[in-house]
């Protein structure tokens, strides 16, 4: 199934034409129905904006298996002791009570694109006029030889918020004096490009205080990474001699991990570690694959201006799962895309004004106490992709007051985006 | 109307006049002078006032964070009744009110104990004010506190200020702002922009757009907004409670 010329024209239609269009009702059922799968930065935001802005004209259902959402963003600050786990937890009560969203705690296990229904693990089948998939990431099986999900309690990925993060923190706290923390970093593209390196910073911060002779090794398949200069300068200043970043060109490729003996085999050499944080290669959340809208790399290609799937005009894909162009996979990006998608969906289903798409992203990272850095960019929709138009990054040598301000700004951002997602 | 209120109105009127005719007249009270020169001129004030790291009250109150402070409000300093009353009446130290006070303290606050004859040169006063501002709010604050404003921000084409924004469009565009700023007006880490006067909003956004203001995120966000879009955002946020 591909996008029709009509739907593309509709996406680019003038606001005047759309504003006088009659209410477009669901084909077989009262108010138009929007089903949103995934209650994170993309899903919660799009559900809230659809419900808020349509003022009751849309029937919005949000499907999310967990009752409490623990954000992956800021989870590194929990590892570093700068946040509690509780402060990263959010519930869906306001979305239901204040915005009238039908929140269903269940797993979406299938999409019938012809019948336009989503099936749930509990047995229900929900009809939709538009479906929004924002399921985050899943891992590519076999991308780290020797590791699969059955080993996640031995070698945690901690790349989905919640209990995995808690487990990793407990493991680091229990490290023997002078022990080794090893990270297997992911290949591109993956959720939160600076995330693994902020994590290393936060683990180093914790070890510096409690286990100062411990070592951190990063086995990285990439030759460079996000904010590399800022992180490496920060590590040299704050944690001298503690962190070794080892790219595969230097060490050879990672051959396997051995969860039962806590070993890593790299370039023919065996390294023993006390804690191994395996962050595998990633792909779109499973439901996107089940809906058959992913490409051979495992991501879901989308139309930039509306976030509609390139395979199905009735499905929109947000955030980490979307193959959209230049935007990084981040909570900020997902939130930004959600608002564009909400505007497009509302326009299509209710005839409301459709405004031009604008996207932005900023990623803050904490290197140490009051030492925050950031990177960000603005984007616009072209026919081919969401394209970067301008950007910025923190600089080495910034004074302590600016770094502190940047950190405080990130706390403000967390509060702001949480409110924007959950009301 | 009290004397100080009249003086402030006069000073503000001057600033507004300069905003629409930037090339004319003397140095505006709200223009920020040269802090280095101000540090030298501050020697006169040092007989009574301290400012900077670990500054304490002396004959006069310390002047750290003086901008935005209610007159007569430094803890543990014994003020004159006149200054306490001025504070209770709503006198807040801003570039304009400080300028008036420095010019002639007794004309702004009756029976103040500040035994200073006054600084007649507007230029000198602007330098001292610039020096004091270094120990108060920074220009990168958003929304800026009044004392951090500079006349540069206001050199905006009146035609831009006259654009009537579409609040509906502003509401859509506000989605971009609300990833960070809170609609409810909470001011923590990222400042509140809710309920901001339309003109102030437009002036500030254009200052980011022209890269007069420093914050990189805001430069990026404002940089791609058209004049109409900025007006729309200003109209929306002004009306948000």
Boltz contact constraints between the chains, C-beta under 6 A:
constraints:
  - contact:
      token1: [A, 335]
      token2: [B, 179]
      max_distance: 6.0
  - contact:
      token1: [A, 339]
      token2: [B, 175]
      max_distance: 6.0
  - contact:
      token1: [A, 355]
      token2: [B, 172]
      max_distance: 6.0
  - contact:
      token1: [A, 360]
      token2: [B, 176]
      max_distance: 6.0
  - contact:
      token1: [A, 362]
      token2: [B, 217]
      max_distance: 6.0
  - contact:
      token1: [A, 376]
      token2: [B, 217]
      max_distance: 6.0
  - contact:
      token1: [A, 378]
      token2: [B, 220]
      max_distance: 6.0
  - contact:
      token1: [A, 378]
      token2: [B, 224]
      max_distance: 6.0
  - contact:
      token1: [A, 390]
      token2: [B, 220]
      max_distance: 6.0
  - contact:
      token1: [A, 392]
      token2: [B, 216]
      max_distance: 6.0
  - contact:
      token1: [A, 408]
      token2: [B, 189]
      max_distance: 6.0
  - contact:
      token1: [A, 409]
      token2: [B, 189]
      max_distance: 6.0
  - contact:
      token1: [A, 409]
      token2: [B, 190]
      max_distance: 6.0
  - contact:
      token1: [A, 411]
      token2: [B, 189]
      max_distance: 6.0
  - contact:
      token1: [A, 412]
      token2: [B, 188]
      max_distance: 6.0
  - contact:
      token1: [A, 412]
      token2: [B, 189]
      max_distance: 6.0
  - contact:
      token1: [A, 412]
      token2: [B, 190]
      max_distance: 6.0
  - contact:
      token1: [A, 413]
      token2: [B, 180]
      max_distance: 6.0
  - contact:
      token1: [A, 416]
      token2: [B, 180]
      max_distance: 6.0
  - contact:
      token1: [A, 416]
      token2: [B, 181]
      max_distance: 6.0
  - contact:
      token1: [A, 416]
      token2: [B, 182]
      max_distance: 6.0
  - contact:
      token1: [A, 416]
      token2: [B, 190]
      max_distance: 6.0
  - contact:
      token1: [A, 417]
      token2: [B, 179]
      max_distance: 6.0
  - contact:
      token1: [A, 419]
      token2: [B, 182]
      max_distance: 6.0
  - contact:
      token1: [A, 420]
      token2: [B, 178]
      max_distance: 6.0
  - contact:
      token1: [A, 420]
      token2: [B, 179]
      max_distance: 6.0
